[in-house]
Amino acid sequence: MKQKEKKKRGPSFYLTPRDFLILKYIWRWKISSTSSVHEAVNREASAYSTYKTLERLERNDFLECRFHLTERFYVWQLTEFGFNSIKEYLGELKEEGYLSENHRHDRLVQAFQLGEWASFDIPQIQFFTEQELRRKDLEDYVDWIPRSNEHRPDGYSKILGEKRTWILAYEVELSIKSPQRYEGILRFYKAIKGIDRVLWMVENAQVMESVLRAKACIKDDSSNYHVFVDLKDFLKNGWDSKIINEHSETLFTMREKYRGILGNPLGECLGNLKGHRRVTAHLNERKVIGKSRS
C-alpha cells in the first residue's frame, strides 16, 4: 500500500492576518463550516472568496475538509501542520490537540453556543469553549470560569448585561444516557458557584426526562436553572426556538433571553426572526459557497 504523499506547500506562501484568524477560530471550535468561517471571520469579503481562502489553506496543508457520510455535510479542521503553525499563539496548553471526536456534536455546540453572536462584534459577550476547557490548565482559565475538573461542559459564555453579568453553561445531549450518568453532572452544577443557568440542547424528550430523573434523584429542587431547547425546534427556528423548564413550561425564546440580558439599545441589534440564517451558517452543509466572478 503506497504511503499518501504530503501536499507540497508553495515556497512563497505566508499566513496573512486573516488566515491566522481563521486557523485560530477553527481550533477554538474544533471544526467549522465554510459559512461559519465567513460569518464569523470574513463576512466583509464575498462568500466565494472565503471558500477560496479555505481552499488555499487546504492546498498548503494548514487545513483539511472532511465530509460526514450520514448527514452529508462538509467541515474544515486543522492539520497537524496548521495546529503547529498557531500553537505558540494559543497560550500555555497542558495538552496539545485540535481534532474533533464527533463532528455532528461539535457543529451543534458551535451553533448553540456561538449562534448569531458570530455576526456581531459585541465586546459584552465572551466565550470559553470545550476545546479551551480541555487543553488549558485550571490555573490558566479566565477568571469567570469554575476551576474544577469534576465536569467539563460543552462551553461557557459570559454576557455583560444591562443590569448584571450572566454566566451560562451549555450542554448538547444527542443520545439518551441513564439517570446515573447525569447525576455526577448535576451534582457539579449544584455545588459550583457563579453559573446563572445551564442550557441543554436535547435530541428528544427522552433525553430531557433522563436528565430530570437524575435531578430528582440527587434532590436538586432548583427551578428554571436547568433549561432545555429541543434540537428540532432549534434547527427550524434558530434563536427563536423555545427555552422550557423542568415542568415543560415555555419561559422565553433564546432571542428574548439574550435581548433581555443585554437590554436596550444593545439588545435591539439582535433583531427579531431575521437572524435564523446566521445561526444556521454554522450548520450549512456546503463546502463551496457564493459564486465565482468569472
URTA-V432434 format. One record per backbone hydrogen bond with DSSP energy under -1.0 kcal/mol. CO is the residue of the C=O (numbers start at 1). NH is the residue of the N-H. If there is no record, write none. Layout:
CO | NH
CO | NH
This chain:
10 | 13
16 | 20
17 | 21
18 | 22
19 | 23
20 | 24
21 | 25
22 | 26
23 | 27
24 | 28
25 | 29
26 | 30
29 | 31
32 | 76
33 | 37
34 | 38
35 | 39
36 | 40
37 | 41
37 | 42
42 | 45
46 | 50
47 | 51
48 | 52
49 | 53
50 | 54
51 | 55
52 | 56
53 | 57
54 | 58
55 | 59
56 | 60
57 | 62
57 | 63
58 | 61
62 | 79
64 | 77
66 | 75
68 | 72
73 | 68
75 | 66
76 | 32
77 | 64
79 | 83
80 | 84
81 | 85
83 | 86
83 | 87
86 | 89
87 | 90
102 | 106
103 | 107
104 | 108
105 | 109
106 | 110
107 | 111
108 | 112
109 | 113
110 | 114
110 | 115
114 | 117
115 | 118
116 | 119
117 | 120
120 | 122
122 | 125
124 | 160
126 | 158
128 | 156
129 | 133
130 | 134
131 | 135
132 | 136
135 | 94
135 | 95
137 | 140
138 | 141
142 | 145
146 | 148
155 | 170
156 | 128
157 | 168
158 | 126
159 | 161
159 | 166
164 | 161
166 | 159
167 | 196
167 | 197
168 | 157
169 | 199
170 | 154
171 | 201
173 | 203
178 | 181
178 | 182
179 | 183
182 | 186
183 | 187
184 | 188
185 | 189
186 | 190
187 | 191
188 | 192
197 | 169
198 | 227
199 | 171
200 | 229
201 | 173
202 | 231
204 | 208
205 | 209
206 | 210
207 | 211
208 | 212
209 | 213
210 | 214
211 | 215
212 | 216
213 | 217
214 | 218
215 | 220
216 | 219
225 | 198
227 | 200
228 | 244
229 | 202
230 | 234
231 | 235
232 | 236
233 | 237
234 | 238
237 | 240
238 | 241
239 | 255
241 | 254
243 | 251
243 | 252
244 | 228
245 | 248
249 | 245
252 | 243
253 | 257
254 | 258
255 | 259
256 | 260
257 | 261
258 | 262
259 | 263
261 | 162
263 | 267
265 | 268
266 | 269
267 | 270
268 | 271
273 | 276
275 | 279
276 | 280
279 | 282
285 | 74
